[in-house]
């Protein structure tokens, strides 16, 4: 259902149960469109080297070399994610001060949402 159809159907006089069914179906459709199914998951670290290995695997006959290519293809995303993690950790090095800036933001004193109240010359925060 488009937004216009939803607005039109909500303006019409309908029973609560019919509105609930319409809303439930709209939520299911939106969820199905936005949330990927498990079978369609793609590797987050897809690289051109993986494309090359995939082509080699498809052109190769079942043999030991094909099994090696499959094992290498399985291992490459893990290596890429590990490399990315190492790069991220190096960027957070103490000498550069990046991590200190992040920690300062996290632990910075927050302004009070309400002003302080004085009772008998004592400030209540």
C-alpha positions as CSV (number, residue, x, y, z in Angstrom):
1,X,0.0,0.0,0.0
2,X,1.2,3.5,-0.8
3,X,1.0,6.4,1.6
4,X,-2.0,7.8,-0.2
5,X,-3.8,4.5,0.0
6,X,-3.1,4.2,3.7
7,X,-4.3,7.7,4.4
8,X,-7.5,7.1,2.3
9,X,-8.3,3.8,4.1
10,X,-7.7,5.4,7.5
11,X,-10.0,8.3,6.8
12,X,-12.9,5.9,5.8
13,X,-15.2,4.6,8.4
14,X,-14.0,1.1,9.2
15,X,-14.2,-1.3,12.1
16,X,-11.2,-1.6,14.4
17,X,-10.6,-5.1,13.2
18,X,-10.4,-4.1,9.6
19,X,-8.0,-1.3,10.3
20,X,-5.9,-3.7,12.4
21,X,-5.7,-6.1,9.4
22,X,-4.8,-3.3,7.0
23,X,-2.1,-2.0,9.3
24,X,-0.7,-5.5,10.0
25,X,-0.5,-6.2,6.3
26,X,1.2,-2.9,5.6
27,X,3.8,-3.6,8.4
28,X,4.5,-7.1,7.0
29,X,5.0,-5.7,3.4
30,X,7.3,-3.0,4.7
31,X,9.3,-5.5,6.8
32,X,9.6,-7.9,3.9
33,X,10.9,-5.1,1.6
34,X,13.4,-3.8,4.1
35,X,14.7,-6.8,6.1
36,X,16.8,-9.2,4.1
37,X,16.1,-12.9,4.3
38,X,18.9,-15.2,5.5
39,X,19.3,-16.7,2.1
40,X,20.1,-13.4,0.5
41,X,22.8,-12.3,2.8
42,X,25.9,-10.9,1.1
43,X,29.4,-10.9,2.4
44,X,30.1,-7.5,3.9
45,X,33.7,-7.5,2.7
46,X,33.2,-8.4,-1.0
47,X,36.4,-7.6,-2.9
48,X,37.4,-7.9,-6.6
49,X,39.7,-10.8,-5.6
50,X,36.6,-12.8,-4.5
51,X,35.1,-12.2,-7.9
52,X,38.2,-13.6,-9.6
53,X,38.2,-16.7,-7.3
54,X,34.5,-17.2,-8.0
55,X,35.1,-17.2,-11.7
56,X,38.0,-19.6,-11.3
57,X,35.9,-22.0,-9.2
58,X,33.1,-22.0,-11.9
59,X,35.6,-22.7,-14.7
60,X,37.5,-25.4,-12.7
61,X,36.5,-29.1,-12.7
62,X,35.9,-30.8,-9.3
63,X,39.4,-31.5,-8.0
64,X,41.8,-30.7,-5.2
65,X,42.7,-27.3,-6.8
66,X,39.0,-26.4,-6.8
67,X,38.7,-27.4,-3.1
68,X,41.6,-25.1,-2.3
69,X,40.0,-22.2,-4.2
70,X,36.8,-22.8,-2.2
71,X,38.6,-22.8,1.1
72,X,40.5,-19.6,0.1
73,X,37.3,-17.9,-0.9
74,X,35.8,-18.8,2.5
75,X,38.9,-17.4,4.3
76,X,39.2,-14.1,2.4
77,X,36.2,-12.3,4.0
78,X,37.5,-13.2,7.5
79,X,41.0,-11.8,6.6
80,X,39.4,-8.7,5.2
81,X,37.3,-8.1,8.3
82,X,40.4,-8.7,10.5
83,X,42.4,-6.3,8.4
84,X,39.7,-3.7,8.8
85,X,39.6,-4.2,12.5
86,X,43.4,-3.8,12.8
87,X,43.2,-0.5,10.8
88,X,40.4,0.7,13.0
89,X,42.5,-0.1,16.1
90,X,45.5,1.6,14.7
91,X,43.5,4.7,14.0
92,X,42.4,4.7,17.7
93,X,46.0,4.8,18.9
94,X,46.6,6.8,22.1
95,X,49.3,8.8,20.5
96,X,47.0,10.3,17.9
97,X,44.5,11.3,20.5
98,X,41.4,10.0,18.7
99,X,40.3,7.7,21.4
100,X,40.8,10.4,24.0
101,X,38.5,12.7,22.1
102,X,35.9,10.0,22.0
103,X,36.2,9.3,25.7
104,X,36.0,13.0,26.5
105,X,32.7,13.2,24.6
106,X,31.3,10.2,26.5
107,X,32.4,11.2,29.9
108,X,31.9,15.0,29.5
109,X,29.7,16.5,32.2
110,X,26.2,16.9,30.9
111,X,24.3,20.1,31.5
112,X,21.5,19.9,34.0
113,X,18.1,19.5,32.5
114,X,16.5,21.5,35.3
115,X,18.0,24.5,37.1
116,X,19.4,23.9,40.6
117,X,17.1,24.5,43.5
118,X,18.2,26.2,46.7
119,X,16.6,25.1,50.0
120,X,18.0,26.6,53.2
121,X,21.1,27.9,51.4
122,X,21.9,24.4,50.2
123,X,21.8,23.6,46.5
124,X,20.0,20.5,45.4
125,X,21.0,19.2,42.0
